């Protein structure tokens, strides 16, 4: 019972995170992808995550996996204290801009990334149409 409760709590927290980040996209203009802070975006290849950091503090992450030559974008998370300041949009845009010159295609699992691309059509060409989810 404890395991189920923990899993349910994690799922509820993920859903709340996604809903909050997508709602923040609704308040952001299509061209507004820069956050209110100067962010460093770091690809932690050992943990398969891009981090957005202010100084030494990681405030957001986008997790991924490589599958069949594609980059599968799994989840986006932003520290609640930094939400509604375009942190997610800047992180996602910078990750997609980093992927583009590699020639790799992406598969989008994360609903926040999916909404971001729907609102920023300049990134649609990165989506692997043969492995599109959603």
For each residue, the residues with C-beta under 8 A, 3 or more apart:
1: 4 5
2: 5 6
3: 6 7
4: 1 7 8
5: 1 2 8 9
6: 2 3 9 10
7: 3 4 10 11
8: 4 5 11 12
9: 5 6 12 13
10: 6 7 13 14
11: 7 8 14 15
12: 8 9 15 16
13: 9 10 16 17
14: 10 11 17 18 75
15: 11 12 18 19
16: 12 13 19 20
17: 13 14 20 21 76 77 78
18: 14 15 21 22 76 110 111 112
19: 15 16 22 23
20: 16 17 23 24 80 83
21: 17 18 24 25 76 78 83 88 112
22: 18 19 25 26 111 112 115
23: 19 20 26 27
24: 20 21 27 28 83 84 86 88 89
25: 21 22 28 88 89 112 115 116 119
26: 22 23
27: 23 24 84
28: 24 25 32 33 86 89
29: 32
30: 119 120
31:
32: 28 29 86 89
33: 28 86 89 90 92 93 120
34: 86 90
35: 39 52 82 85 86 87 89 90
36: 85 86
37: 54 82 85 87
38: 54
39: 35 52 53 54 59 87 90 91 94
40: 52 53 54
41: 50 51 52 53 90 91 94 95 98
42: 50 51 53
43: 49 50 98
44: 47 48 49 50 51
45: 48
46:
47: 44
48: 44 45 63 64 65 66
49: 43 44 61 62 63 64
50: 41 42 43 44 61 62 64 91 94 95 98
51: 41 42 44 58 60 61
52: 35 39 40 41 58 59 60 61 78 87 90 91
53: 39 40 41 42 56 57 58 59
54: 37 38 39 40 57 59
55:
56: 53
57: 53 54
58: 51 52 53 61
59: 39 52 53 54 78 79 81 82 87
60: 51 52 76 77 78 79 82 87 88 91
61: 49 50 51 52 58 76 77 91
62: 49 50 73 74 75 76 91 92 95 110 113
63: 48 49 73 74 75
64: 48 49 50 71 72 73 74
65: 48 71 72 74
66: 48 69 70 71 72
67: 70 72 107
68: 131
69: 66 104 105
70: 66 67 104 105 106 107 128 131
71: 64 65 66 99 104 105 106 107
72: 64 65 66 67 106 107 109
73: 62 63 64 76 95 106 107 108 109 110 113
74: 62 63 64 65 109 110
75: 14 62 63 109 110
76: 17 18 21 60 61 62 73 88 91 92 110 112 113
77: 17 60 61
78: 17 21 52 59 60 82 83 87 88 91
79: 59 60 82 83
80: 20 83
81: 59
82: 35 37 59 60 78 79 85 87
83: 20 21 24 78 79 80 87 88
84: 24 27
85: 35 36 37 82
86: 24 28 32 33 34 35 36 89 90
87: 35 37 39 52 59 60 78 82 83 90 91
88: 21 24 25 60 76 78 83 91 92 112 116
89: 24 25 28 32 33 35 86 92 93 116
90: 33 34 35 39 41 52 86 87 93 94
91: 39 41 50 52 60 61 62 76 78 87 88 94 95
92: 33 62 76 88 89 95 96 112 113 116
93: 33 89 90 96 97 116 120 123
94: 39 41 50 90 91 97 98
95: 41 50 62 73 91 92 98 99
96: 92 93 99 100 106 117 123 126
97: 93 94 100
98: 41 43 50 94 95 101 102
99: 71 95 96 102 104 106 126
100: 96 97 126
101: 98
102: 98 99
103:
104: 69 70 71 99
105: 69 70 71 126 127 128 131
106: 70 71 72 73 96 99 126 127 128
107: 67 70 71 72 73 127 128 131 132 133
108: 73 113 114 117 127 132 133 134
109: 72 73 74 75 133 134
110: 18 62 73 74 75 76 113 114
111: 18 22 114 115 134
112: 18 21 22 25 76 88 92 115 116
113: 62 73 76 92 108 110 116 117
114: 108 110 111 117 118 134
115: 22 25 111 112 118 119
116: 25 88 89 92 93 112 113 119 120 123
117: 96 108 113 114 120 121 123 124 126 127
118: 114 115 121
119: 25 30 115 116
120: 30 33 93 116 117 123
121: 117 118 124
122: 125
123: 93 96 116 117 120 126 127
124: 117 121 127
125: 122
126: 96 99 100 105 106 117 123
127: 105 106 107 108 117 123 124 132
128: 70 105 106 107 131 132
129: 132
130:
131: 68 70 105 107 128
132: 107 108 127 128 129
133: 107 108 109
134: 108 109 111 114
